[in-house]
Each structure stands twice: as structure tokens, then as C-alpha cells.
Amino acid sequence: AGTNSPGSSTNATVKPYPLDYCIVSGDKLGGDMGKPIVTVYHGQEIKFCCKDCPPDFKKDPEKYMKKLAAAEAKIQKEKK
């Protein structure tokens, strides 16, 4: 038994990724690239369109988290 089994992680509440496109490239998820690549950064699920995008995200994650927050705020406004 390992401590990193699914369900026993300390950050069990992962915020779902709110966008239908890649935060790095802006390309639509699940298009020609196939299944999106999913990762979790500080409790926030992030989806990338292809394997080339996660390294860019890792170079400057805060920049992309700001972009994500701005995009999410815009979505919330549009829903009202």
C-alpha cells in the first residue's frame, strides 16, 4: 500500500478546468491533437491541447494562472 493512492491525496478538492481551450496555445481541447493532457497545479486542474504545452506552462505557471483567472472571470460575467 502506498500513500499516493488515488483518493487519499491531501488536495482532494481539485477545481475543474473551466475552459474549452488550452491556456498555453489557445487551441481548442480535444481537436486534431486528440485527448487533452490533464495536470493539477495548486489544486487547479489544467488541460493542455498537446504534449508541447505543459513545459511552457511549467516555465511560468503564474503567468498562465493569471490568464486562467482572467478567462474564468470573463466566463462568470457572461453567464449572468
Summary of the structure (lengths in Angstrom):
residues: 80
radius of gyration: 13.9
end to end distance: 46.9
largest distance: 46.9
contacts: 183
relative contact order: 0.18
helix: 32%
strand: 16%
